[in-house]
Amino acid sequence: MKGIIAAALLLIATPAIAASQVEEGRYQAVLGDCAGCHGKDLSGGIALETPFGRLVTPNITPDRQTGIGDYSPVDFRAAMKTGIARGKPLYPAMPYTAYARMPDRDVDALFAYLKTVRPVRHAVKVNQLRFPYSWRFLMRLWNLVFFHPGTPDPANHTAAWIRGEYLVNGPGHCGTCHTPKNMFGADIRPELGGALLQGWFAPDLSGDPRTGLRSWQAADVAGYLKTGRNGHSIASGPMAEAIEQSTSRMRDGDLAAIAAYLKSLPAPAGSGPRILPDVERMKRGASLYRVNCSACHGLDAKGEGPLVPPLTGNAVVRQDNADTLVRLVLAGSQGAGTRWAPTRPAMPSLAWRLNDQQVADVLSYVRGNWGNQAAPVAADTVGGIRAALRGGK
């Protein structure tokens, strides 16, 4: 009799356990921003431009011919944590170097969730890299040299810091965009110190007082990740997509933990003010700013409410690399729209109105004024980005 009751209880409990695993897997997909690279339906096909050529994200729906429908849990775990997908090395654009931090239970939950999404028949030619980078077997050597997953010592840290460090450097894989890379595409120091990726400069997340998050409070960081904006900045480009697909859907406790960790990062050695542009250039830039920018951002560059960010004290403005600013002026932008802040702030393109030298002058004025203390922008830089935008890059 006891055996019958136990079996009945098991039959009742099993669907609930499975449902809870799938729901946890859905949240792991949010933490890992799977939709950001693989698309909202997870069928892949999104091109990633790298210094080595183009990679196209694969189909991770449960379609058996073109997706991962014939993967076993062991196959999936190996792909996520070792970068080997059924015997074939992956490229670190798929951030297995960060996902290696994930415990097996979370990876298994993610796999359980992916098995429940709608299968999509979509064949993708993933590897479009230039020779010799297209030789996948070279990644085994790359892994030997550069792939050394580890965990920090949690001693003397709060539970929030430990959780935040894990989310940032594990499933959140923030370093994939925000950490600079060497000539082989491997992370180098300073970690989270800012990096150029697909024509955008992912900003410094350290405690640098000029380029980093020193002036942000923890609540500013959490609010930005939840809504796509705060009193310092508005998300645009790839970060707007990451907020829409990932961070805006995270639990408040996890956002607070990420903020606690990021606010603990020190300023890298050698941080400080940069040389200001020359006086004549500042005069030209000031005139251009009054005509083209002040109506929205204000003559004092303090912005206007939640929809127009300030330019004074803005870490994006102060980055050593100005490519993101140039793109914003030339191409315009539309900020993130989330359930918490559904209105998507927009900036119009000024490419039709300003030539390369004028864009360089007005940005040099903005970067050199109001205490921003960032280096001037060269007209050649503007010209190169304008050409890339015309080419669809």
Buried (B, 14 or more C-beta within 10 A) or exposed (E): EEEEEEEEEEEEEEEEEEEEBBBBBBBBBBBBBBBBBBBEBBBBBBEBEBEBBBBBBBBBBBBEEBBBBEBEEEBBBBBBBBBBBEEEBBBBBBBBBBBBBBEEEBBBBBBBBBBEBEBBEBEBEBBEBEEEBEEBEBBEEBBEEBBEBEEEEEEEBEEBBBBBBBBBBBBBBBBBBBBBBEEBBBBBEBBBBBBBBEBBBBBBBBBBBBBBBBBBBBEBBBBBBBBBBBBBBBBBBBBBBBBBBBBBBBEEEBBBBBBBBBBBBEBBEEBEEBEBBEEEBBEBBBBBBEEBBEEEBBEEBBBEEBBBBBBBBBBBBBBBBBBBBBBBBBBBBEBBBBEEBEEBBEBEBBBEEBEBBBBBBBBBBBBBBBEBBBBBBBBEBBBBBBEBBEEEE
